[in-house]
């Protein structure tokens, strides 16, 4: 009986030591992962930009798959609305600090959004309240605008050649599918 108890205790201690060693290595790996994530700096997007139409997706064509899922009446109304809309800004300026990301499209009022993820509210162009959040994700700054119809997400990223890429995802209660498109801007 004494032998079984000693064997069980030795096995328990051996297992406990292995768990502690594995936990130590897991923590070290996790700390290394956090350090490499922190060292991947978000680039500074500050500057003035002009739309590179040739390198960008066709804004209206990006909506076609979602429009095809609508009935004929809704599809016609949606196409008319999209054609009347301003579409993507052909010019924009961005000011970025450690705390905020400020975006201003052509004739629009600038919107300064905390990069902390804090949700802010602003009056939209149609007079309705919209909410914004922004945060860093590696080399990307993600800005999300929350409207009554659904979220509008923009991911800003600098390309190797100095141009800025914006990937847009629109979800709206009136769209049967999310719409995604890519815009490319050249620094002015």
Backbone bond lengths (Angstrom), bond angles and torsions (degrees), N, CA, C in turn:
res aa  C-N    CA-C-N  psi(-1)  N-CA   C-N-CA  omega(-1)  CA-C   N-CA-C  phi
1 X - - - 1.443 - - 1.526 110.11 -
2 X 1.299 116.96 -40.22 1.454 122.09 -179.51 1.526 110.34 -61.81
3 X 1.308 117.82 -37.58 1.453 122.45 -179.14 1.528 110.89 -64.88
4 X 1.333 118.45 -41.78 1.469 122.47 179.84 1.523 110.60 -64.59
5 X 1.331 117.20 -40.24 1.461 120.64 -179.59 1.525 110.16 -66.87
6 X 1.337 117.02 -43.19 1.454 121.08 179.06 1.523 110.18 -64.15
7 X 1.335 116.55 -42.99 1.457 121.26 179.32 1.534 110.59 -62.17
8 X 1.323 117.82 -43.88 1.466 122.26 179.71 1.521 110.68 -63.96
9 X 1.342 116.08 -41.83 1.455 119.56 179.86 1.528 110.03 -66.88
10 X 1.323 118.18 -42.16 1.463 121.40 178.04 1.534 111.15 -63.15
11 X 1.315 116.67 -42.55 1.457 121.14 178.42 1.531 110.31 -63.57
12 X 1.323 115.94 -41.84 1.460 121.12 178.99 1.527 110.11 -62.30
13 X 1.329 117.31 -46.05 1.464 121.46 -178.92 1.536 110.64 -65.29
14 X 1.327 115.95 -40.88 1.462 119.99 178.62 1.539 110.32 -62.79
15 X 1.315 116.87 -44.52 1.468 121.96 178.88 1.520 110.68 -63.93
16 X 1.317 116.98 -41.78 1.458 121.42 179.05 1.530 110.80 -62.55
17 X 1.334 117.11 -43.18 1.465 120.81 178.16 1.529 111.01 -62.06
18 X 1.330 116.73 -42.88 1.470 120.46 178.77 1.528 110.86 -62.18
19 X 1.330 116.28 -41.46 1.466 120.10 178.60 1.526 111.06 -63.70
20 X 1.328 116.70 -41.40 1.460 120.34 178.61 1.527 111.36 -64.01
21 X 1.336 116.92 -43.51 1.462 120.78 179.07 1.531 109.85 -64.06
22 X 1.341 116.96 -44.71 1.466 120.44 179.06 1.526 110.56 -63.31
23 X 1.329 117.12 -39.01 1.466 120.68 178.58 1.521 110.66 -64.46
24 X 1.340 116.18 -40.95 1.457 120.17 178.29 1.527 110.60 -60.31
25 X 1.345 116.79 -47.34 1.463 119.94 179.45 1.528 111.73 -64.84
26 X 1.315 117.16 -37.39 1.472 120.36 177.72 1.525 110.34 -63.51
27 X 1.341 116.48 -42.46 1.466 119.85 178.14 1.526 111.16 -65.38
28 X 1.324 116.89 -40.18 1.461 120.34 178.72 1.528 110.45 -64.05
29 X 1.321 116.87 -41.32 1.459 121.38 178.04 1.525 110.69 -64.45
30 X 1.315 116.19 -42.28 1.463 121.21 179.01 1.529 110.63 -63.86
31 X 1.322 117.09 -42.74 1.467 120.72 179.19 1.528 110.51 -63.68
32 X 1.333 117.27 -40.44 1.462 121.04 177.15 1.515 110.57 -63.26
33 X 1.320 116.12 -40.50 1.466 120.92 178.90 1.519 110.82 -61.89
34 X 1.337 117.56 -45.61 1.466 121.17 178.77 1.520 110.91 -63.44
35 X 1.328 117.12 -39.34 1.459 120.39 -178.94 1.522 110.74 -65.25
36 X 1.347 117.44 -41.59 1.461 118.68 -179.89 1.514 111.05 -70.40
37 X 1.337 118.41 -33.00 1.463 121.09 176.80 1.517 110.14 -66.78
38 X 1.317 117.04 -41.91 1.464 120.70 -179.21 1.524 111.07 -67.07
39 X 1.353 116.36 -32.38 1.452 118.22 -177.80 1.526 112.23 -76.88
40 X 1.331 118.34 -18.08 1.462 120.84 175.93 1.517 108.07 -75.82
41 X 1.316 115.71 96.48 1.456 121.36 -174.28 1.519 111.16 -77.33
42 X 1.317 114.93 141.14 1.452 120.58 171.67 1.522 107.19 -75.02
43 X 1.339 117.69 129.17 1.463 118.62 179.59 1.524 111.52 -65.64
44 X 1.319 115.22 162.47 1.464 120.60 176.84 1.527 107.76 -87.70
45 X 1.315 116.57 118.72 1.461 122.45 -178.40 1.527 112.44 -89.90
46 X 1.324 117.98 -0.19 1.467 120.83 -175.70 1.522 111.31 -55.60
47 X 1.342 115.23 131.68 1.455 120.28 178.12 1.511 111.90 151.28
48 X 1.333 114.88 -179.54 1.465 122.08 176.68 1.521 108.05 -108.86
49 X 1.318 116.05 142.26 1.459 121.54 -174.34 1.522 110.99 -134.56
50 X 1.342 114.53 153.22 1.459 121.66 174.79 1.535 107.60 -126.41
51 X 1.325 116.29 140.19 1.460 122.27 -177.13 1.524 110.95 -64.55
52 X 1.318 116.40 130.88 1.463 123.10 173.34 1.528 105.96 -96.16
53 X 1.332 115.95 90.55 1.468 120.59 -173.75 1.523 112.35 -61.82
54 X 1.324 117.64 -36.23 1.462 120.88 -178.27 1.526 111.84 -65.08
55 X 1.318 117.52 -32.46 1.465 121.44 -178.53 1.528 112.66 -91.59
56 X 1.329 116.95 -9.27 1.471 121.73 -176.31 1.525 110.98 -95.90
57 X 1.334 115.23 157.18 1.463 120.22 173.97 1.522 109.55 -70.24
58 X 1.320 115.83 152.95 1.460 121.52 174.03 1.525 107.68 -72.22
59 X 1.316 115.55 115.18 1.467 122.26 -176.29 1.531 111.83 -55.65
60 X 1.315 117.72 -49.47 1.468 120.84 -177.72 1.527 111.56 -67.66
61 X 1.332 117.22 -40.03 1.465 120.78 179.58 1.529 111.68 -64.23
62 X 1.318 117.48 -30.03 1.472 121.04 179.90 1.526 111.48 -62.66
63 X 1.330 117.00 -28.56 1.462 120.73 -178.92 1.530 112.91 -83.49
64 X 1.328 118.49 -14.79 1.467 121.58 -173.63 1.532 114.82 -56.43
65 X 1.340 120.21 -45.91 1.471 117.96 179.50 1.532 112.79 -57.23
66 X 1.327 117.31 -39.26 1.467 120.41 178.60 1.527 110.44 -70.73
67 X 1.326 117.28 -39.56 1.461 120.55 -179.50 1.527 111.52 -65.78
68 X 1.317 117.00 -35.01 1.467 120.94 179.64 1.528 112.20 -62.83
69 X 1.324 116.68 -23.90 1.468 121.29 179.31 1.529 112.36 -80.94
70 X 1.330 117.79 -9.96 1.471 122.04 -177.91 1.530 110.67 -88.04
71 X 1.333 115.25 160.56 1.463 117.62 173.14 1.532 108.25 -71.45
72 X 1.325 116.97 166.19 1.468 122.43 -171.66 1.527 112.76 -59.28
73 X 1.322 117.77 -39.92 1.466 120.77 -177.57 1.526 110.60 -68.08
74 X 1.338 116.44 -49.26 1.468 119.58 178.84 1.530 111.08 -62.12
75 X 1.332 116.02 -40.43 1.464 120.47 -179.55 1.534 110.54 -60.69
76 X 1.336 117.26 -44.62 1.470 120.87 179.85 1.526 111.03 -63.55
77 X 1.338 116.73 -42.80 1.468 120.37 178.70 1.528 111.06 -64.53
78 X 1.330 116.29 -42.53 1.467 120.50 -179.13 1.526 110.81 -64.64
79 X 1.326 117.38 -42.74 1.469 120.20 178.93 1.529 110.89 -62.37
80 X 1.323 116.20 -42.03 1.470 120.20 179.18 1.530 109.83 -62.36
81 X 1.338 116.47 -44.32 1.466 121.12 179.31 1.533 110.70 -61.07
82 X 1.338 116.41 -45.51 1.467 120.30 -178.73 1.529 111.75 -63.89
83 X 1.323 117.08 -39.96 1.469 120.16 -179.74 1.521 111.57 -67.49
84 X 1.331 117.10 -30.97 1.468 120.97 178.17 1.528 111.64 -79.35
85 X 1.333 116.75 -22.47 1.469 119.94 -177.21 1.523 110.13 -68.20
86 X 1.309 115.10 160.85 1.459 120.64 -179.73 1.523 112.31 -69.56
87 X 1.331 117.03 -24.61 1.455 119.64 -174.31 1.514 110.00 71.91
88 X 1.312 116.93 -163.97 1.469 119.80 -179.64 1.528 110.86 -66.84
89 X 1.309 115.74 148.10 1.465 120.79 176.09 1.525 109.05 -65.92
90 X 1.329 117.11 134.11 1.464 119.74 176.71 1.525 111.28 -80.57
91 X 1.334 115.87 -20.88 1.466 121.51 175.50 1.525 108.43 -134.97
92 X 1.309 115.29 144.86 1.464 119.92 175.43 1.510 109.87 -153.67
93 X 1.324 114.44 158.03 1.463 119.46 174.63 1.521 108.35 -130.49
94 X 1.316 113.96 148.70 1.463 121.67 -178.59 1.517 108.17 -131.93
95 X 1.312 115.43 136.51 1.466 122.19 170.36 1.516 106.21 -121.65
96 X 1.310 116.21 127.39 1.458 120.67 -178.82 1.517 109.78 -126.35
97 X 1.322 115.03 134.53 1.463 120.88 172.25 1.524 106.41 -125.37
98 X 1.318 116.76 -175.79 1.465 119.35 176.96 1.520 111.71 -63.50
99 X 1.332 116.63 -28.43 1.465 120.72 -173.94 1.520 114.82 -103.79
100 X 1.336 118.55 -27.63 1.467 119.43 -173.28 1.524 112.94 -134.25
101 X 1.313 113.79 157.57 1.462 123.77 176.06 1.520 105.47 -126.85
102 X 1.338 117.18 111.68 1.463 121.97 -176.66 1.522 109.31 -109.49
103 X 1.330 115.54 123.64 1.461 121.92 -178.62 1.522 108.97 -117.20
104 X 1.331 115.80 135.72 1.463 120.42 174.92 1.521 108.87 -136.45
105 X 1.324 115.46 116.03 1.458 121.44 174.18 1.513 108.78 -84.74
106 X 1.305 116.85 164.41 1.467 125.26 -175.10 1.521 115.94 -19.72
107 X 1.302 118.78 -86.43 1.468 121.63 -176.38 1.522 111.41 -104.93
108 X 1.293 116.68 28.42 1.466 120.88 -175.94 1.530 110.61 -100.17
109 X 1.311 114.68 159.33 1.460 120.90 175.20 1.527 108.25 -74.41
110 X 1.338 118.79 135.69 1.468 119.64 178.15 1.526 111.38 -63.53
111 X 1.323 115.15 145.97 1.462 121.29 176.82 1.521 107.37 -120.17
112 X 1.340 116.88 118.17 1.465 122.88 178.04 1.523 107.79 -99.27
113 X 1.327 116.07 118.36 1.457 121.69 -174.39 1.524 108.89 -117.96
114 X 1.336 117.97 127.62 1.467 119.79 177.79 1.534 110.61 -62.37
115 X 1.318 117.32 135.93 1.463 121.82 178.07 1.523 112.40 -78.44
116 X 1.312 116.51 0.92 1.469 121.63 -179.59 1.524 112.62 -78.58
117 X 1.329 117.71 -8.22 1.458 120.48 -175.88 1.520 112.63 93.03
118 X 1.335 115.92 -3.40 1.469 120.29 178.34 1.526 109.23 -61.51
119 X 1.311 115.61 136.04 1.467 121.91 -179.21 1.527 109.64 -85.02
120 X 1.341 116.22 127.60 1.465 120.59 177.01 1.526 108.79 -118.18
121 X 1.326 116.18 158.93 1.467 121.67 179.54 1.520 109.68 -118.86
122 X 1.321 115.64 142.97 1.460 122.53 176.54 1.526 108.15 -142.44
123 X 1.322 114.78 158.71 1.462 118.80 173.93 1.523 107.77 -84.23
124 X 1.332 116.13 126.61 1.455 120.59 179.81 1.515 111.80 -76.09
125 X 1.329 115.69 175.15 1.461 121.04 -179.16 1.523 112.08 -62.81
126 X 1.331 116.47 -25.06 1.466 120.52 179.85 1.527 112.28 -91.59
127 X 1.343 116.74 5.64 1.461 120.94 178.99 1.517 113.99 88.80
128 X 1.324 117.71 -7.39 1.464 121.25 179.79 1.528 109.61 -88.70
129 X 1.323 115.54 153.13 1.459 120.64 179.99 1.523 110.16 -77.33
130 X 1.321 115.57 132.00 1.459 122.16 173.27 1.521 107.68 -122.20
131 X 1.311 115.87 155.01 1.462 121.96 -178.29 1.525 108.31 -119.28
132 X 1.332 115.99 148.10 1.458 121.94 -179.94 1.521 110.26 -130.20
133 X 1.321 115.55 146.58 1.462 122.46 166.46 1.529 107.03 -134.38
134 X 1.319 116.05 156.04 1.464 120.59 176.22 1.520 108.67 -147.59
135 X 1.309 115.33 150.15 1.458 120.40 177.47 1.515 110.56 -164.21
136 X 1.316 115.25 161.69 1.460 122.06 177.60 1.522 108.97 -91.11
137 X 1.313 115.15 141.32 1.467 122.18 174.50 1.530 106.61 -137.13
138 X 1.331 115.82 85.11 1.462 119.53 -175.48 1.517 109.83 66.41
139 X 1.333 116.97 -119.70 1.463 121.78 -179.09 1.525 112.38 -91.21
140 X 1.313 116.95 8.83 1.468 122.10 -176.01 1.523 110.19 -114.13
141 X 1.330 115.88 140.76 1.462 121.08 167.61 1.522 105.76 -106.65
142 X 1.322 116.44 121.94 1.465 121.64 179.47 1.522 109.20 -104.13
143 X 1.325 115.60 123.94 1.460 122.72 175.05 1.521 106.83 -114.90
144 X 1.319 116.19 127.05 1.463 120.40 177.02 1.515 108.77 -118.93
145 X 1.326 114.94 129.75 1.459 121.62 175.56 1.528 106.58 -107.72
146 X 1.320 115.66 126.06 1.461 121.31 179.64 1.525 108.49 -103.71
147 X 1.327 116.23 118.03 1.461 121.81 178.67 1.522 108.49 -112.36
148 X 1.327 116.45 174.85 1.465 120.01 176.59 1.524 111.27 -59.46
149 X 1.328 116.87 -34.61 1.460 121.10 -176.85 1.511 114.57 -80.70
150 X 1.324 117.88 -23.96 1.455 120.80 -178.72 1.517 111.48 150.08
151 X 1.341 116.75 176.33 1.465 120.77 -176.75 1.530 113.15 -79.85
152 X 1.320 114.56 151.71 1.459 124.77 178.76 1.526 104.92 -129.73
153 X 1.337 117.25 104.82 1.465 121.39 -173.11 1.525 110.88 -105.66
154 X 1.324 115.81 133.49 1.460 121.15 176.74 1.526 109.26 -125.74
155 X 1.323 116.03 126.88 1.460 122.59 176.71 1.526 108.42 -107.92
156 X 1.333 116.66 116.85 1.461 123.37 -179.10 1.524 108.45 -96.21
157 X 1.349 116.34 131.75 1.460 120.84 179.86 1.522 108.84 -146.65
158 X 1.331 116.40 138.55 1.468 120.64 176.61 1.524 108.46 -87.19
159 X 1.325 116.16 133.57 1.458 121.76 176.80 1.527 109.18 -87.88
160 X 1.322 116.09 162.44 1.467 120.77 -177.77 1.525 113.12 -60.10
161 X 1.332 117.35 -28.58 1.467 120.33 -177.80 1.530 113.23 -87.97
162 X 1.344 117.56 10.23 1.460 121.38 176.86 1.519 114.76 90.75
163 X 1.331 117.29 -5.56 1.460 119.41 176.38 1.529 109.22 -81.58
164 X 1.318 115.31 160.76 1.466 121.15 178.45 1.526 108.55 -108.42
165 X 1.320 115.57 133.00 1.461 121.72 177.58 1.522 108.74 -108.44
166 X 1.311 115.88 135.32 1.460 120.96 174.93 1.521 107.33 -122.08
167 X 1.312 115.83 121.41 1.469 120.85 174.71 1.518 106.95 -102.39
168 X 1.318 115.53 125.32 1.461 122.12 -174.07 1.521 109.53 -112.77
169 X 1.327 115.57 139.07 1.473 121.89 173.69 1.523 106.95 -132.04
170 X 1.329 115.72 121.26 1.456 122.39 -179.10 1.521 108.54 -112.26
171 X 1.319 115.59 124.31 1.461 121.01 171.60 1.520 105.94 -118.91
172 X 1.326 116.14 132.47 1.452 119.73 -177.40 1.517 108.65 -147.60
173 X 1.319 115.73 143.71 1.462 120.33 -178.96 1.528 111.82 -60.39
174 X 1.321 117.93 -21.21 1.460 121.39 -179.90 1.526 112.62 -89.77
175 X 1.320 117.40 -9.38 1.463 121.61 179.37 1.525 109.50 -102.11
176 X 1.328 118.25 128.39 1.463 119.72 179.61 1.527 113.17 -72.03
177 X 1.322 117.41 -19.49 1.467 123.08 179.19 1.524 109.32 -134.34
178 X 1.333 117.82 151.09 1.467 119.06 171.97 1.533 109.53 -65.26
179 X 1.310 116.53 150.85 1.464 122.60 178.60 1.522 107.81 -113.90
180 X 1.318 116.31 131.51 1.466 120.38 177.63 1.528 109.05 -127.36
181 X 1.316 115.28 144.12 1.455 120.29 174.70 1.521 109.22 -156.60
182 X 1.334 114.55 165.31 1.467 122.39 -175.23 1.523 109.06 -121.48
183 X 1.325 115.09 133.94 1.464 121.77 176.01 1.523 108.36 -120.65
184 X 1.314 116.54 142.22 1.467 121.39 178.21 1.526 107.82 -123.76
185 X 1.328 115.54 132.26 1.470 122.00 -179.46 1.526 109.93 -121.77
186 X 1.320 115.79 140.74 1.469 122.62 174.39 1.519 108.93 -97.91
187 X 1.324 116.07 143.11 1.470 120.30 175.90 1.519 108.50 -68.33
188 X 1.332 115.98 142.78 1.467 121.50 178.55 1.493 110.43 -95.37
